[in-house]
Amino acid sequence: MIHFRPHHFMCALGFRGSGYSSLFVDNFSNIMKVLNTNDGHDITIKVVFEADKICAPCPNRRGKLCSEQDKIERLDKAHAAALQLQAGDIITWKEAKERIRHTINFDVFDQICEGCSWKSLGYCASALRNLLEEKN
């Protein structure tokens, strides 16, 4: 089981091999290699509101918190509300992508990702577009 902060579901969807440090990128790449395997859609993810598996090697991590904690809390709350997630929920990666597909449109995306320093790169918007265009 992997632990994810609520906003990391969109981050995982849009991950393109960039990050805060080489250790961060390597860690995130390894997580995505697992999620993107044939069996990855069945991987279970527990929702947490603290540093998670993705945060582990992040240079901004301060124990279970972040050096940008206020911004991260806003992102987590907005994503949790949009995706109808609560701390302790357990869903599969497949279910997470389905929730994104059915609850996040581009207006919602713009709102819940407001303030994210990665948003301007367009990775998540592109990944969302691809997900929304996939045939069910």
TIDREN-46963 format. One record per residue (C-alpha): residue in one letter; x, y, z. Coordinates in Angstrom, 2 decimals. Example, Ala and Ser with C-alpha at 12.3 -4.5 7.8 and 13.67 -1.06 7.14 Angstrom:
% residues 2
ATOM_A_12.30_-4.50_7.80
ATOM_S_13.67_-1.06_7.14
***
This chain:
% residues 136
ATOM_M_0.00_0.00_0.00
ATOM_I_1.19_3.49_-0.89
ATOM_H_0.29_6.61_1.10
ATOM_F_-0.68_9.73_-0.89
ATOM_R_-1.59_13.25_0.12
ATOM_P_-4.81_14.24_-1.71
ATOM_H_-3.09_16.58_-4.16
ATOM_H_-0.58_13.89_-5.11
ATOM_F_-3.21_12.01_-7.11
ATOM_M_-3.08_14.78_-9.73
ATOM_C_0.70_15.08_-9.36
ATOM_A_1.07_11.36_-10.05
ATOM_L_-1.20_11.60_-13.07
ATOM_G_0.90_14.45_-14.48
ATOM_F_4.38_13.34_-13.41
ATOM_R_6.91_13.73_-16.21
ATOM_G_10.26_13.13_-14.51
ATOM_S_10.86_16.59_-13.05
ATOM_G_11.15_17.43_-9.40
ATOM_Y_12.86_19.13_-6.51
ATOM_S_16.01_16.98_-6.56
ATOM_S_17.42_13.88_-8.23
ATOM_L_16.46_11.79_-5.18
ATOM_F_12.92_13.12_-5.36
ATOM_V_12.67_12.37_-9.09
ATOM_D_14.11_8.86_-8.65
ATOM_N_11.64_8.11_-5.85
ATOM_F_8.65_9.47_-7.76
ATOM_S_9.77_7.64_-10.93
ATOM_N_9.91_4.37_-9.01
ATOM_I_6.41_4.92_-7.62
ATOM_M_5.08_5.65_-11.10
ATOM_K_6.84_2.60_-12.58
ATOM_V_4.83_0.48_-10.15
ATOM_L_1.55_2.32_-10.77
ATOM_N_2.01_2.17_-14.54
ATOM_T_2.54_-1.59_-14.71
ATOM_N_-0.23_-3.95_-15.80
ATOM_D_-1.01_-4.66_-12.15
ATOM_G_-0.58_-1.04_-11.07
ATOM_H_-4.24_-0.17_-11.40
ATOM_D_-4.91_-2.53_-8.45
ATOM_I_-2.30_-0.94_-6.15
ATOM_T_-4.03_0.40_-3.05
ATOM_I_-3.42_3.94_-1.90
ATOM_K_-4.21_5.27_1.57
ATOM_V_-5.12_8.96_1.80
ATOM_V_-3.07_10.88_4.38
ATOM_F_-2.79_14.56_5.25
ATOM_E_0.93_14.51_6.04
ATOM_A_4.18_13.70_4.27
ATOM_D_3.70_10.60_2.14
ATOM_K_5.69_8.21_-0.04
ATOM_I_6.21_10.90_-2.69
ATOM_C_7.37_13.44_-0.09
ATOM_A_9.91_11.08_1.51
ATOM_P_13.05_12.50_-0.21
ATOM_C_11.67_16.00_-0.88
ATOM_P_14.04_18.75_0.30
ATOM_N_10.98_20.73_1.48
ATOM_R_9.87_17.97_3.88
ATOM_R_10.05_18.87_7.56
ATOM_G_9.21_15.63_9.36
ATOM_K_5.56_14.94_8.56
ATOM_L_5.08_18.50_7.32
ATOM_C_6.37_20.72_4.51
ATOM_S_8.33_23.97_4.52
ATOM_E_5.38_25.31_2.48
ATOM_Q_2.77_23.74_4.77
ATOM_D_0.07_26.42_4.36
ATOM_K_0.10_26.05_0.56
ATOM_I_0.20_22.24_0.77
ATOM_E_-2.75_22.19_3.19
ATOM_R_-4.78_24.39_0.81
ATOM_L_-3.95_22.08_-2.11
ATOM_D_-4.78_18.96_-0.09
ATOM_K_-8.10_20.33_1.16
ATOM_A_-9.15_21.45_-2.32
ATOM_H_-8.19_18.13_-3.92
ATOM_A_-9.78_16.08_-1.15
ATOM_A_-13.06_17.97_-1.54
ATOM_A_-13.05_17.66_-5.34
ATOM_L_-12.16_13.96_-5.27
ATOM_Q_-14.41_13.24_-2.29
ATOM_L_-11.53_11.86_-0.23
ATOM_Q_-10.96_11.79_3.51
ATOM_A_-7.97_10.85_5.62
ATOM_G_-7.79_7.09_5.93
ATOM_D_-9.68_6.33_2.71
ATOM_I_-8.18_3.48_0.74
ATOM_I_-8.66_3.36_-3.02
ATOM_T_-6.86_1.75_-5.93
ATOM_W_-4.92_3.70_-8.53
ATOM_K_-7.63_2.73_-11.04
ATOM_E_-10.33_4.13_-8.75
ATOM_A_-8.29_7.29_-8.24
ATOM_K_-8.06_7.86_-11.99
ATOM_E_-11.79_7.23_-12.34
ATOM_R_-12.52_9.79_-9.62
ATOM_I_-10.32_12.30_-11.41
ATOM_R_-12.06_11.56_-14.72
ATOM_H_-15.54_12.00_-13.22
ATOM_T_-14.95_14.93_-10.86
ATOM_I_-12.19_17.10_-12.30
ATOM_N_-12.83_19.26_-15.35
ATOM_F_-10.56_22.12_-16.38
ATOM_D_-12.45_24.71_-14.32
ATOM_V_-12.13_22.52_-11.21
ATOM_F_-8.48_21.82_-12.07
ATOM_D_-7.72_25.56_-12.27
ATOM_Q_-9.32_26.10_-8.85
ATOM_I_-7.87_23.17_-6.92
ATOM_C_-4.36_23.58_-8.33
ATOM_E_-4.27_27.35_-7.76
ATOM_G_-0.92_28.23_-6.21
ATOM_C_0.88_25.07_-7.34
ATOM_S_4.34_25.95_-8.66
ATOM_W_4.17_23.07_-11.16
ATOM_K_0.87_24.08_-12.74
ATOM_S_2.45_26.46_-15.25
ATOM_L_4.45_23.60_-16.82
ATOM_G_1.21_22.14_-18.16
ATOM_Y_2.03_18.51_-17.30
ATOM_C_-1.06_17.95_-15.17
ATOM_A_-3.37_19.76_-17.59
ATOM_S_-2.04_17.61_-20.43
ATOM_A_-2.44_14.42_-18.39
ATOM_L_-5.97_15.45_-17.40
ATOM_R_-6.84_16.10_-21.05
ATOM_N_-5.52_12.65_-21.99
ATOM_L_-7.47_10.99_-19.16
ATOM_L_-10.69_12.76_-20.11
ATOM_E_-10.25_11.76_-23.76
ATOM_E_-9.68_8.07_-22.97
ATOM_K_-12.48_5.77_-23.89
ATOM_N_-14.06_4.06_-20.89
***
